Amino acid sequence: MAGGAGGESAEQCFAACVIESKNYLEYRRENQRQPTSAIKANIMNTIKYTDDKGTNFNKFKIFIINQDKRFIPPLSTRIDINTYCDKLWKEAKNFIAINEENDEIIGICSFYCTPGKYKSSFLSLLSVDESFQKTGIGEALIKKWAEYAWSKGMETLETKTWEKNEKMKRLLDRSTFTLTNSIPEFNNRITLSYKANLPLSAAALNIKNH
Ligand SMILES: CC(C)(COP(=O)(O)OP(=O)(O)OC[C@H]1O[C@@H](n2cnc3c(N)ncnc32)[C@H](O)[C@@H]1OP(=O)(O)O)[C@@H](O)C(=O)NCCC(=O)NCCS
């Protein structure tokens, strides 16, 4: 897998990301978002799915920083985002949804395939840009994760989510995951563990055809 931003220190890289991130937010403010229905009509033609070779580390990190507050609770309340992005980029397998019209990342799915006894692949991060939700990108990324894990000899998929993350819970249900555990954590939050057997059933794989 490719490394971080060539030759720059982590601090320089992060500072550059923050600046780019501000530019990105300004860009988003200036360019009115398309109505959801228009996005739905066009999305199938403009979206491409790639691994991390189809983008670069700065874009990857900026996307995750911009998505931070959409996680329940925000990623930054639990982990150091800078370190987390580095780890995902270097150690995880990443599938990325890109809007070909402007080359922007609109979704990321990061997971690990651990060879060995358990033959299970763990999903660490799944996130889709808010403007592009409800277009099936989350489902498509889960499907790509499942296909890749199966091709690497994995037998199960696993992930965790917060009890209150209704969107993620519905997505996992539709993708034929089952709830395996429920663990109370700090601040009375409850983490749910989910698992699915590979290959995913035809019903789950056919939910959307991207
Ligand atoms: C959870 C998350 C990844 C789901 O992504 P998503 O792209 O919106 O998921 P999908 O588009 O595949 O499905 C979402 C909804 O759109 C609907 N949908 C899917 N394709 C559609 C289409 N072509 N037309 C209309 N609706 C569609 C689905 O039926 C689903 O409906 P529901 O939420 O009412 O059940 C996204 O909400 C997210 O990024 N959340 C913040 C980060 C997060 O919490 N990640 C999980 C961490 S554990």
The ligand as an SDF file (V2000), in Angstrom:
LIG
                    3D

 48 50  0  0  0  0  0  0  0  0999 V2000
  -24.2650    4.4480    7.8790 C   0  0  0  0  0  0  0  0  0  0  0  0
  -23.9760    5.0090    6.4850 C   0  0  0  0  0  0  0  0  0  0  0  0
  -22.5900    4.5460    6.0400 C   0  0  0  0  0  0  0  0  0  0  0  0
  -25.0350    4.5170    5.4950 C   0  0  0  0  0  0  0  0  0  0  0  0
  -24.6490    4.9240    4.1950 O   0  0  0  0  0  0  0  0  0  0  0  0
  -25.6930    5.1650    2.9880 P   0  0  0  0  0  0  0  0  0  0  0  0
  -24.8930    5.3260    1.7510 O   0  0  0  0  0  0  0  0  0  0  0  0
  -26.6510    6.2330    3.3510 O   0  0  0  0  0  0  0  0  0  0  0  0
  -26.4310    3.8160    2.9140 O   0  0  0  0  0  0  0  0  0  0  0  0
  -27.3490    3.3760    1.6880 P   0  0  0  0  0  0  0  0  0  0  0  0
  -27.5310    4.4750    0.6980 O   0  0  0  0  0  0  0  0  0  0  0  0
  -26.7270    2.1650    1.1740 O   0  0  0  0  0  0  0  0  0  0  0  0
  -28.7370    3.0940    2.3760 O   0  0  0  0  0  0  0  0  0  0  0  0
  -29.3680    4.1060    3.1410 C   0  0  0  0  0  0  0  0  0  0  0  0
  -30.8300    4.2690    2.7940 C   0  0  0  0  0  0  0  0  0  0  0  0
  -31.0150    4.6200    1.4280 O   0  0  0  0  0  0  0  0  0  0  0  0
  -31.9230    3.7100    0.8130 C   0  0  0  0  0  0  0  0  0  0  0  0
  -31.4640    3.5560   -0.5660 N   0  0  0  0  0  0  0  0  0  0  0  0
  -30.4250    2.8510   -1.0070 C   0  0  0  0  0  0  0  0  0  0  0  0
  -30.3160    2.9690   -2.3530 N   0  0  0  0  0  0  0  0  0  0  0  0
  -31.3060    3.8030   -2.7430 C   0  0  0  0  0  0  0  0  0  0  0  0
  -31.7200    4.3220   -3.9940 C   0  0  0  0  0  0  0  0  0  0  0  0
  -31.0630    4.0410   -5.1280 N   0  0  0  0  0  0  0  0  0  0  0  0
  -32.7890    5.1370   -4.0080 N   0  0  0  0  0  0  0  0  0  0  0  0
  -33.4440    5.4390   -2.8780 C   0  0  0  0  0  0  0  0  0  0  0  0
  -33.1000    5.0000   -1.6570 N   0  0  0  0  0  0  0  0  0  0  0  0
  -32.0350    4.1800   -1.5950 C   0  0  0  0  0  0  0  0  0  0  0  0
  -31.7970    2.4530    1.5980 C   0  0  0  0  0  0  0  0  0  0  0  0
  -32.9320    1.6490    1.4780 O   0  0  0  0  0  0  0  0  0  0  0  0
  -31.6460    3.0190    2.9810 C   0  0  0  0  0  0  0  0  0  0  0  0
  -32.8780    3.4330    3.5060 O   0  0  0  0  0  0  0  0  0  0  0  0
  -33.1560    3.4920    5.0910 P   0  0  0  0  0  0  0  0  0  0  0  0
  -32.0090    4.2350    5.7560 O   0  0  0  0  0  0  0  0  0  0  0  0
  -34.4370    4.2230    5.2060 O   0  0  0  0  0  0  0  0  0  0  0  0
  -33.2140    2.0870    5.5460 O   0  0  0  0  0  0  0  0  0  0  0  0
  -24.0330    6.5640    6.4860 C   0  0  0  0  0  0  0  0  0  0  0  0
  -25.2330    6.9630    7.0660 O   0  0  0  0  0  0  0  0  0  0  0  0
  -22.8860    7.2460    7.2240 C   0  0  0  0  0  0  0  0  0  0  0  0
  -21.8520    7.5200    6.6240 O   0  0  0  0  0  0  0  0  0  0  0  0
  -23.0810    7.5790    8.5300 N   0  0  0  0  0  0  0  0  0  0  0  0
  -22.0730    8.2900    9.3070 C   0  0  0  0  0  0  0  0  0  0  0  0
  -20.8960    7.4230    9.6340 C   0  0  0  0  0  0  0  0  0  0  0  0
  -21.3220    6.1770   10.3790 C   0  0  0  0  0  0  0  0  0  0  0  0
  -22.0820    6.2260   11.3330 O   0  0  0  0  0  0  0  0  0  0  0  0
  -20.7690    5.0180    9.9600 N   0  0  0  0  0  0  0  0  0  0  0  0
  -20.9850    3.7450   10.5820 C   0  0  0  0  0  0  0  0  0  0  0  0
  -20.0480    3.6280   11.7050 C   0  0  0  0  0  0  0  0  0  0  0  0
  -20.2090    2.1950   12.6200 S   0  0  0  0  0  0  0  0  0  0  0  0
  1  2  1  0
  2  3  1  0
  2  4  1  0
  2 36  1  0
  4  5  1  0
  5  6  1  0
  6  7  2  0
  6  8  1  0
  6  9  1  0
  9 10  1  0
 10 11  2  0
 10 12  1  0
 10 13  1  0
 13 14  1  0
 14 15  1  0
 15 16  1  0
 15 30  1  0
 16 17  1  0
 17 18  1  0
 17 28  1  0
 18 19  1  0
 18 27  1  0
 19 20  2  0
 20 21  1  0
 21 22  1  0
 21 27  2  0
 22 23  1  0
 22 24  2  0
 24 25  1  0
 25 26  2  0
 26 27  1  0
 28 29  1  0
 28 30  1  0
 30 31  1  0
 31 32  1  0
 32 33  2  0
 32 34  1  0
 32 35  1  0
 36 37  1  0
 36 38  1  0
 38 39  2  0
 38 40  1  0
 40 41  1  0
 41 42  1  0
 42 43  1  0
 43 44  2  0
 43 45  1  0
 45 46  1  0
 46 47  1  0
 47 48  1  0
M  END
$$$$
